[in-house]
Amino acid sequence: MTDLRKRLQISPDRIDAINKVLLDPEMRVMNDFFEVVAKYGTPEEINAKAQEARKMENLLAKVKETKPEYLRDLEWLTEQRDQGAFISVDAYRRKVMGDKAKETDFADDFAVTLEVSACQYFPYLITTAKRAIKEELLMPGRFIRVRQMKEQEEDGDLAAFAAAMQIVGASYVETLDTKGTDGSNIHLGGPETITGYFGGVGQPNDHALAWLDEYLYYYTEYGIKQVLNINPGTVFLGYMLHRLGVDIEFKISVYMGNDNPYAGLWTLLGAKLFAREDGTSPLIGFNWSNSINNETMEITAQFRKDWGFEDVVRFEHHIVETYKSIVIQPYNRRDELIEIADHVANISAKHEGGDPEIDQTREHPSDILDYFRDKEEVIASGDWDALALNFQDKIDSLNKTAWALTENGLSFVAATVHE
């Protein structure tokens, strides 16, 4: 077996062959990449633009231009944070465990990030904050968004949400419009072409470069740093952009279908190959397929740690899913999370739906297809309140997970307003 292992060793000349393609001034695939980047300047100039755009005063100026009424919400949110209106982690633990909380040595080294998806509209966030204060709930430490970028740029949500994330102290991910459902594959439509999706709705032909262009626009204009990534080509572009010096971060979507340790090995191998000299990678979120079990994460965690990525690459795992259009219900992985959360570090517990027994009772259960609807159509259909309720069901589910973790002496990462 030892001799067989040696056959897998990669010789330096293979690395030389890779570098030859990457550095060849006549290589079209590389030149097209550099051409898009050059539109925005050098990596240092690009990062400087993003840092400027991310400043609170500049985000608030954009809110004032597009949706000035949101300024009152942001001011209120800031006041609540500064006044310590949100329940603290210690107080939350006492709420769950009573006096036993003082004696419990919580597993902070294995803290689970509380994640919710998708927070489509800025008002959802404000409603959540008001509930969190009134009902002593936890605010998520991580928000995923799958709303049309241009739509939310025009109605003020984009800048307002970016500002709010700084106020509450949470990470967030935006989904670019060049995500494959934008008509990029002209041969795919609805259910009648469903088998075509098995090869991936994708970002065919020049759409990978369009994704890169779109990212650099929102990075430099709004300071948007983290985005969703669904395609091997755009994952590779993200690796290269980060290697150049642009501080992009991305999470790989569940739609990539990573469902076994070897898929994880291949993905992290690319991350290692293109990591910066300090060991960092733009891959900060790795969303597993819904079909994996705990053993898959345990096996993958071994080489994730060996490559120095344990604190870099978060395993993002769905605890609950939307009730419609994505998985067979009931789907609830909370018990499995409790089993793994004391020995696999850097896991994110993603809540994409309410608990199934709650979700199924709603007149409009949560539906993954709602993510792709225009805001005007949602309002015109009368579904706005239903979707808002769906989101609060997700917040309730997230808090049930936090409660279960706490009961078991496990730790979580919520928004920093709770610190």
C-alpha positions as CSV (number, residue, x, y, z in Angstrom):
1,M,0.0,0.0,0.0
2,T,2.9,2.3,0.7
3,D,4.2,1.8,-2.8
4,L,0.8,2.6,-4.2
5,R,0.7,5.9,-2.3
6,K,4.0,6.9,-3.8
7,R,2.4,6.7,-7.3
8,L,0.1,9.6,-6.4
9,Q,3.0,12.0,-5.7
10,I,2.9,15.0,-8.0
11,S,6.2,15.8,-9.6
12,P,7.5,19.4,-9.9
13,D,7.3,19.3,-13.7
14,R,3.5,19.1,-13.4
15,I,3.5,22.4,-11.5
16,D,5.8,23.8,-14.2
17,A,3.2,22.9,-16.8
18,I,0.5,24.6,-14.9
19,N,2.6,27.7,-14.5
20,K,3.4,27.7,-18.2
21,V,-0.3,28.2,-19.0
22,L,-0.9,30.7,-16.2
23,L,2.0,32.9,-17.2
24,D,1.9,32.6,-21.0
25,P,1.3,36.1,-22.5
26,E,-0.4,34.5,-25.5
27,M,-2.8,32.4,-23.5
28,R,-6.3,33.7,-24.4
29,V,-8.0,32.2,-21.3
30,M,-5.7,34.2,-19.0
31,N,-5.7,37.3,-21.1
32,D,-9.4,37.6,-21.0
33,F,-9.3,37.4,-17.2
34,F,-6.7,40.1,-16.9
35,E,-8.6,42.3,-19.3
36,V,-11.7,42.3,-17.0
37,V,-9.6,43.0,-13.9
38,A,-7.7,45.9,-15.6
39,K,-11.0,47.8,-16.1
40,Y,-11.1,48.4,-12.4
41,G,-7.4,49.1,-11.8
42,T,-4.6,47.3,-10.0
43,P,-5.4,45.0,-7.1
44,E,-4.3,47.6,-4.7
45,E,-6.5,50.3,-6.4
46,I,-9.4,47.9,-6.4
47,N,-9.1,47.1,-2.7
48,A,-8.8,50.8,-1.9
49,K,-12.0,51.6,-3.8
50,A,-13.8,48.8,-1.9
51,Q,-12.5,50.1,1.5
52,E,-13.8,53.6,0.6
53,A,-17.1,52.3,-0.6
54,R,-17.5,50.2,2.6
55,K,-17.2,53.2,4.9
56,M,-20.4,53.8,6.8
57,E,-20.7,57.5,5.8
58,N,-20.5,56.4,2.1
59,L,-23.0,53.7,2.5
60,L,-25.4,56.0,4.3
61,A,-25.0,58.6,1.5
62,K,-26.1,55.9,-1.0
63,V,-29.1,55.0,1.2
64,K,-30.0,58.7,1.4
65,E,-30.0,58.9,-2.4
66,T,-32.2,55.8,-3.0
67,K,-34.2,55.2,0.1
68,P,-33.9,58.0,2.7
69,E,-36.6,56.5,4.9
70,Y,-34.2,53.6,5.7
71,L,-31.9,56.0,7.4
72,R,-34.3,56.1,10.4
73,D,-34.2,52.3,10.7
74,L,-30.4,52.3,10.6
75,E,-30.2,55.1,13.2
76,W,-32.6,53.1,15.4
77,L,-30.6,49.9,14.9
78,T,-27.4,51.8,15.9
79,E,-29.0,53.2,19.0
80,Q,-30.3,49.7,20.1
81,R,-26.8,48.3,19.7
82,D,-25.1,51.1,21.6
83,Q,-27.7,50.8,24.4
84,G,-27.1,47.1,24.8
85,A,-30.7,46.3,24.0
86,F,-30.0,42.8,22.6
87,I,-29.7,39.9,25.0
88,S,-26.1,39.0,25.7
89,V,-24.7,35.5,25.1
90,D,-24.2,35.0,28.9
91,A,-27.8,36.1,29.6
92,Y,-29.1,33.8,26.8
93,R,-27.2,30.9,28.3
94,R,-28.7,31.6,31.7
95,K,-32.1,31.8,30.0
96,V,-31.6,28.3,28.6
97,M,-29.7,26.6,31.5
98,G,-30.3,28.7,34.6
99,D,-27.5,28.6,37.2
100,K,-26.0,25.6,35.5
101,A,-24.7,28.0,32.8
102,K,-22.1,29.4,35.2
103,E,-20.6,25.9,35.7
104,T,-20.6,24.9,32.1
105,D,-17.4,25.0,30.1
106,F,-18.9,25.8,26.7
107,A,-17.0,24.4,23.6
108,D,-16.1,27.8,22.2
109,D,-13.3,26.3,20.0
110,F,-16.1,24.5,18.1
111,A,-18.6,27.4,18.0
112,V,-21.3,26.9,15.3
113,T,-22.1,29.9,13.2
114,L,-25.9,30.7,13.2
115,E,-26.8,31.3,9.6
116,V,-30.0,32.2,7.9
117,S,-31.0,32.2,4.2
118,A,-32.3,34.1,2.4
119,C,-32.8,37.6,3.9
120,Q,-34.2,39.0,0.7
121,Y,-35.4,42.5,1.9
122,F,-34.0,45.0,4.3
123,P,-37.3,45.3,6.3
124,Y,-37.0,41.6,7.2
125,L,-33.8,42.5,9.1
126,I,-35.4,45.4,11.0
127,T,-38.4,43.2,12.0
128,T,-36.0,40.5,13.1
129,A,-34.1,43.0,15.3
130,K,-37.3,44.2,16.9
131,R,-38.3,40.7,17.7
132,A,-34.8,39.9,19.0
133,I,-35.1,42.7,21.5
134,K,-38.6,42.1,22.6
135,E,-38.5,38.3,22.8
136,E,-34.8,37.9,23.7
137,L,-33.9,36.0,20.5
138,L,-30.5,35.8,18.9
139,M,-29.7,37.6,15.7
140,P,-27.9,35.4,13.1
141,G,-24.1,35.7,12.8
142,R,-24.4,35.2,9.1
143,F,-26.9,36.2,6.5
144,I,-27.3,34.9,2.9
145,R,-29.0,36.9,0.3
146,V,-30.3,35.6,-3.1
147,R,-32.1,38.7,-4.4
148,Q,-31.5,40.4,-7.7
149,M,-28.6,42.8,-7.4
150,K,-29.8,45.5,-9.8
151,E,-33.3,45.5,-8.3
152,Q,-32.0,46.0,-4.7
153,E,-29.4,48.5,-5.8
154,E,-32.2,50.6,-7.3
155,D,-34.6,50.4,-4.3
156,G,-32.0,51.1,-1.7
157,D,-31.8,47.7,0.0
158,L,-28.3,46.9,-1.1
159,A,-26.6,49.8,0.6
160,A,-28.9,49.7,3.6
161,F,-28.2,46.0,4.2
162,A,-24.5,46.5,3.9
163,A,-24.6,49.2,6.5
164,A,-26.9,47.2,8.8
165,M,-24.4,44.2,8.7
166,Q,-21.7,46.5,10.1
167,I,-24.0,47.8,12.8
168,V,-25.1,44.4,14.0
169,G,-21.7,42.7,13.5
170,A,-22.6,39.9,11.1
171,S,-21.1,38.5,7.9
172,Y,-23.2,38.3,4.8
173,V,-23.2,36.9,1.3
174,E,-24.7,38.4,-1.9
175,T,-25.7,36.4,-4.9
176,L,-24.7,38.1,-8.2
177,D,-27.2,38.3,-11.1
178,T,-24.9,36.3,-13.3
179,K,-25.8,33.1,-11.4
180,G,-27.1,31.0,-14.2
181,T,-30.8,31.7,-13.9
182,D,-30.3,34.9,-15.9
183,G,-30.9,33.3,-19.3
184,S,-27.3,32.6,-19.8
185,N,-28.1,29.1,-21.0
186,I,-30.4,29.7,-23.9
187,H,-31.4,26.1,-24.1
188,L,-33.0,25.8,-20.7
189,G,-36.4,27.0,-19.6
190,G,-38.7,25.6,-16.9
191,P,-39.6,22.0,-15.9
192,E,-39.9,20.9,-19.5
193,T,-36.1,21.2,-19.8
194,I,-35.3,19.9,-16.4
195,T,-32.9,17.2,-17.5
196,G,-30.8,19.9,-19.0
197,Y,-30.1,21.3,-15.6
198,F,-28.4,18.0,-14.6
199,G,-25.3,19.3,-16.3
200,G,-25.6,22.5,-14.4
201,V,-27.6,25.6,-15.3
202,G,-24.1,27.1,-15.3
203,Q,-22.5,30.2,-16.5
204,P,-21.6,29.2,-20.1
205,N,-19.2,30.8,-22.5
206,D,-18.4,34.4,-21.5
207,H,-20.8,34.4,-18.5
208,A,-18.0,33.5,-16.1
209,L,-16.2,36.7,-17.1
210,A,-19.5,38.6,-16.7
211,W,-19.7,37.2,-13.2
212,L,-16.1,38.5,-12.5
213,D,-17.0,41.9,-14.0
214,E,-20.2,42.1,-11.9
215,Y,-18.3,41.2,-8.7
216,L,-15.7,43.9,-9.2
217,Y,-18.4,46.4,-9.8
218,Y,-20.2,45.7,-6.5
219,Y,-16.9,45.3,-4.7
220,T,-15.7,48.7,-5.7
221,E,-19.0,50.5,-5.6
222,Y,-20.5,49.1,-2.4
223,G,-17.6,47.2,-0.7
224,I,-19.5,43.9,-1.2
225,K,-16.8,41.4,-0.3
226,Q,-18.5,38.0,0.0
227,V,-20.6,36.4,-2.8
228,L,-22.1,33.1,-3.7
229,N,-20.2,30.9,-6.2
230,I,-22.0,28.1,-8.1
231,N,-19.7,27.2,-11.0
232,P,-16.2,25.6,-11.3
233,G,-15.2,28.3,-13.7
234,T,-16.1,31.2,-11.4
235,V,-14.6,29.4,-8.4
236,F,-11.3,29.3,-10.3
237,L,-11.7,32.9,-11.2
238,G,-12.2,33.7,-7.6
239,Y,-9.0,31.8,-6.7
240,M,-7.0,33.7,-9.2
241,L,-8.4,37.1,-8.3
242,H,-7.5,36.5,-4.7
243,R,-4.1,35.3,-5.6
244,L,-3.5,38.6,-7.6
245,G,-4.2,40.5,-4.4
246,V,-7.9,41.4,-4.6
247,D,-9.5,40.6,-1.3
248,I,-12.5,38.7,-2.7
249,E,-14.2,36.1,-0.5
250,F,-16.8,33.6,-1.6
251,K,-18.9,30.7,-0.5
252,I,-19.6,27.7,-2.7
253,S,-23.3,27.1,-3.1
254,V,-25.2,23.9,-2.3
255,Y,-26.0,23.9,-6.0
256,M,-22.4,22.9,-6.8
257,G,-23.4,19.5,-5.4
258,N,-20.3,18.7,-3.3
259,D,-21.6,15.5,-1.7
260,N,-18.6,13.3,-0.8
261,P,-15.1,13.7,0.7
262,Y,-13.4,13.5,-2.7
263,A,-15.4,16.4,-4.0
264,G,-14.2,18.2,-0.9
265,L,-10.7,17.1,-1.5
266,W,-10.8,18.4,-5.1
267,T,-12.2,21.8,-4.1
268,L,-9.8,22.3,-1.3
269,L,-6.9,21.1,-3.4
270,G,-7.6,24.0,-5.8
271,A,-7.9,26.4,-2.8
272,K,-4.5,25.2,-1.5
273,L,-2.8,25.4,-4.9
274,F,-3.9,29.1,-5.3
275,A,-3.7,30.2,-1.6
276,R,-1.7,33.3,-0.9
277,E,1.7,32.9,0.8
278,D,0.1,33.7,4.1
279,G,-2.1,30.6,3.7
280,T,-5.4,32.5,3.1
281,S,-7.9,31.6,0.5
282,P,-11.0,33.4,-0.9
283,L,-13.0,30.2,-0.2
284,I,-14.4,31.0,3.2
285,G,-17.7,29.1,3.0
286,F,-18.1,25.5,1.7
287,N,-21.8,24.6,1.4
288,W,-22.3,20.9,1.3
289,S,-25.0,19.1,-0.6
290,N,-28.1,18.3,1.4
291,S,-27.4,14.6,1.0
292,I,-24.1,14.4,3.0
293,N,-23.9,12.8,6.4
294,N,-21.7,13.7,9.4
295,E,-19.0,11.2,8.4
296,T,-18.4,13.2,5.1
297,M,-17.6,16.3,7.1
298,E,-15.5,14.4,9.6
299,I,-13.3,12.9,6.9
300,T,-13.0,16.2,5.0
301,A,-12.2,18.1,8.2
302,Q,-9.0,16.0,8.5
303,F,-7.3,17.3,5.4
304,R,-9.0,20.7,5.8
305,K,-7.0,21.0,9.0
306,D,-3.8,19.5,7.6
307,W,-3.8,22.2,4.8
308,G,-4.3,25.0,7.4
309,F,-7.8,25.8,6.3
310,E,-9.7,24.9,9.6
311,D,-10.1,28.5,10.5
312,V,-10.4,29.7,6.9
313,V,-13.0,27.5,5.2
314,R,-16.3,27.2,7.0
315,F,-18.4,24.0,6.4
316,E,-21.9,25.4,5.8
317,H,-24.6,22.8,6.3
318,H,-28.3,23.0,5.9
319,I,-30.2,22.3,9.2
320,V,-33.6,23.0,7.6
321,E,-34.6,23.7,4.0
322,T,-37.4,25.5,2.3
323,Y,-40.5,23.3,2.6
324,K,-41.1,23.4,-1.2
325,S,-39.1,22.9,-4.3
326,I,-35.7,21.6,-3.1
327,V,-35.8,18.5,-0.8
328,I,-38.1,15.7,0.3
329,Q,-39.8,16.8,3.6
330,P,-39.6,16.5,6.5
331,Y,-36.0,17.7,6.5
332,N,-34.3,18.6,9.8
333,R,-30.7,17.9,10.6
334,R,-30.5,19.6,14.0
335,D,-29.8,16.3,15.9
336,E,-27.0,15.5,13.6
337,L,-25.5,18.9,14.1
338,I,-25.5,18.3,17.9
339,E,-23.6,15.1,17.3
340,I,-20.8,16.6,15.3
341,A,-20.5,20.1,16.8
342,D,-18.3,19.0,19.6
343,H,-15.4,17.7,17.5
344,V,-15.5,19.4,14.0
345,A,-14.6,23.0,14.1
346,N,-15.9,25.9,12.0
347,I,-19.4,24.7,11.0
348,S,-22.2,27.0,9.9
349,A,-25.7,25.9,10.7
350,K,-27.8,27.2,7.8
351,H,-31.5,27.7,8.2
352,E,-33.2,27.9,4.8
353,G,-36.7,27.2,6.1
354,G,-38.8,26.9,9.2
355,D,-39.0,23.7,11.1
356,P,-41.1,21.4,8.9
357,E,-43.9,20.9,11.4
358,I,-44.3,24.7,11.4
359,D,-43.6,25.4,7.8
360,Q,-46.2,22.9,6.5
361,T,-49.0,24.7,8.3
362,R,-48.5,28.0,6.6
363,E,-50.8,29.1,3.8
364,H,-47.7,29.8,1.8
365,P,-44.9,27.5,3.0
366,S,-41.4,28.6,2.3
367,D,-40.4,27.9,-1.3
368,I,-36.9,28.1,-2.9
369,L,-38.5,29.5,-6.1
370,D,-39.5,32.6,-4.2
371,Y,-35.9,33.7,-4.3
372,F,-36.1,34.3,-8.0
373,R,-39.3,36.4,-8.1
374,D,-39.3,40.2,-8.8
375,K,-40.2,42.3,-5.8
376,E,-43.0,44.0,-7.8
377,E,-44.5,40.7,-8.6
378,V,-44.3,39.5,-5.0
379,I,-46.2,42.6,-3.8
380,A,-48.7,42.5,-6.7
381,S,-49.5,38.8,-5.9
382,G,-50.2,39.6,-2.3
383,D,-47.4,37.3,-1.1
384,W,-45.3,39.9,0.6
385,D,-46.6,39.2,4.1
386,A,-46.4,35.4,3.6
387,L,-42.8,35.6,2.6
388,A,-42.0,37.9,5.5
389,L,-43.6,35.3,7.8
390,N,-41.5,32.5,6.1
391,F,-38.4,34.5,7.1
392,Q,-39.4,34.8,10.7
393,D,-40.0,31.0,10.8
394,K,-36.4,30.7,9.8
395,I,-35.3,32.9,12.6
396,D,-37.3,30.8,15.0
397,S,-35.7,27.7,13.7
398,L,-32.2,29.3,14.0
399,N,-33.0,30.1,17.7
400,K,-34.1,26.5,18.3
401,T,-30.7,25.4,17.0
402,A,-29.0,27.9,19.3
403,W,-31.1,26.6,22.2
404,A,-30.2,23.0,21.5
405,L,-26.5,23.8,21.2
406,T,-26.6,25.6,24.5
407,E,-28.4,22.8,26.3
408,N,-25.6,20.5,25.2
409,G,-22.8,22.7,26.4
410,L,-22.0,23.7,22.8
411,S,-21.2,27.2,21.6
412,F,-22.5,29.4,18.7
413,V,-21.6,32.5,16.8
414,A,-24.4,35.1,16.7
415,A,-24.3,38.7,15.6
416,T,-21.8,40.7,17.7
417,V,-24.7,42.8,19.2
418,H,-25.0,40.0,21.6
419,E,-21.5,40.2,22.9
